[in-house]
Amino acid sequence: VQVSERGNGTVVVSLLELLVHETWYVREAAARTLGRATSRGDARAITGLVRVLQDQRDEVVQSALSSLGMIARRGDSTVVDALLEQLGSGGSWLTKSATASALAQVAEFGEERVVSALLEKLNEPHEEVRRAAMAALPQLADASDRHLIDLLIDTLACTSSIPDARAAAASLLGKVVGDAHGLGRGISTIVVSALLMHARNASENWLVRRACVDALTQIVPKGQVDIVHGLIPLAHDEDTGVRQAAIEAFTLLAPRGHEDIVRSLLPILDGSGGSDDEKLPFMRKAAVEALGAVAKVGDARVVQVLLARLNDPSDGVREAAGEALKRVSEAGDDAVLEALLAELMQDEG
């Protein structure tokens, strides 16, 4: 079906008739096309698409969900009811994902029953369903809703939940609280404390710990020294992913001139600490970027380490070292200028 004009009554009627065609791919095409052919809020089309949610073919249901997301008005309780019923009735992971996405387009901001239903999907076995729920929740969740924050903190703390669900809860806390403006200091403090506690717990799942560190970077303002101090031990954690997350957090949160962080990063690059991280290009790159953001301008130790990394075998590390040197070297430092010029000529050659 070719659509020349959105809201054309003749075209819409024809498509609605095709929703009950005996051939499934005709029904699927009609459901998919209604989203492009119908004006937002068209009651006939919405009613027809809601009925199609009972179709036996997942492909038809998925196209109906996509079209409902496009044409239903936000807050349409009939559509929200149908979508919640669909979300709870099972179906394939593709259908569940499409339902979560449609809810994000149709439900009202802060609608508690929708938020609760999506939170339940954080425990879904299939990753794509969890991802769809995670993508939908920040569009609907109200950070000032203390009940929501408590639910996310409880999910994070629930050891009977799968690690992916707990990591998702941490990520959502970072997203929802981080995006909120004028949020009460009490709520922010509670969230930060919970995230930091789980991040520092060495017996915790690494995925959960990493998600907590990443979430902290979205909530905590740069220069909040007490939180930065709490993350420093994680730079030497047994888990590589946790170490990387902590070092990347230093780049975003630590104030310039923080000596404890500089001391914790230098062994990764100069080999003095015997760390295996020196062998990992992504860890060297993270350490270089953190030094560029945190080291005091003119720190000779840092400048020398970064100059040595201009000869790193990894392109990404060399590039990061060049950028870091621009930030930490003093203006007119001939040694740095010569090294950067040599690196430039080598790249062009």
Secondary structure, DSSP 8 states (H G I E B T S, - for coil): ---SSTT-HHHHHHHHHHTT-SSHHHHHHHHHHHHHHS-TT-HHHHHHHHHHTT-S-HHHHHHHHHHHHHHS-TT-HHHHHHHHHHHHS---HHHHHHHHHHHHHHS-TT-HHHHHHHHHGGG-SSHHHHHHHHHHHHHH--TT-HHHHHHHHHHHH-TTS-HHHHHHHHHHHHHHHHH-SS--HHHHHHHHHHHHHHHH-TTS-HHHHHHHHHHHHHHS-TT-HHHHHHHGGGGG-SSHHHHHHHHHHHHHH--TT-HHHHHHHHHHHHSTT--GGGG-HHHHHHHHHHHHHHS-TT-HHHHHHHHHGGG-S-HHHHHHHHHHHHHHS-TT-HHHHHHHHHHHHHHH-
